[in-house]
Amino acid sequence: MIKHIVMWRVKDETKYGSKEEALRQAKEKLEALKSKISEIVFLEAGINYNTTEAAYDLILYSEFKTDEDLQTYQVHPEHLKVVEFMKEIVVPNSRVVVDYESN
């Protein structure tokens, strides 16, 4: 199983409204991918409530059967639409990602 984890920091104000509104929209868009991309085995998006300086605002946790499935997801048109939205709301250079294989 391939685990794909991404975290972002979101701008305080976006063209989509406040940080809270942008986070809500991002969570909805990410979670909607589950029904649009068959390669996704599991997907969960969460909005952080931790207020420490080290905290990120939003996390995506997803699982794929194979690395090939993850790569298919990465270039899927529905995923790319969400990527464009995320580029508009995230703090530049704040995205972090980890992909790993587990049993």
Residue pairs with C-beta under 8 A, 6 or more apart in sequence:
1 41
1 63
1 64
1 65
1 101
1 102
1 103
2 63
2 64
2 65
2 66
2 67
2 69
2 70
2 99
2 100
2 101
3 61
3 62
3 63
3 98
3 99
3 100
3 101
3 102
4 60
4 61
4 62
4 63
4 64
4 70
4 73
4 97
4 98
4 99
5 59
5 60
5 61
5 62
5 97
5 98
5 99
6 59
6 60
6 95
6 96
6 97
7 56
7 58
7 59
7 60
7 95
7 96
7 97
8 26
8 56
8 57
8 58
8 86
8 90
8 91
8 94
8 95
9 56
9 57
9 90
9 91
9 94
10 19
10 22
10 23
10 26
10 57
10 58
10 89
10 90
10 91
11 19
11 22
11 89
11 90
11 91
12 18
12 19
13 19
14 21
14 22
14 88
14 89
15 88
16 22
16 25
16 88
16 89
19 57
22 89
23 47
23 57
23 58
24 47
25 85
26 45
26 58
26 82
26 85
26 86
26 89
27 45
27 46
27 47
27 58
29 81
29 82
29 85
30 43
30 45
30 60
30 82
31 43
31 44
31 45
33 40
33 43
33 73
33 78
33 79
33 82
34 40
34 43
36 76
36 78
37 72
37 73
37 76
37 78
37 79
39 64
39 65
39 69
39 70
39 72
39 73
39 76
40 62
40 63
40 64
40 73
41 62
41 63
41 64
41 65
41 69
42 61
42 62
42 63
43 60
43 61
43 62
43 63
44 60
44 61
44 62
45 58
45 59
45 60
45 61
46 58
46 59
46 61
47 57
47 58
48 55
48 56
48 57
48 58
48 59
56 94
56 96
62 73
64 70
64 73
67 101
70 99
73 79
86 95
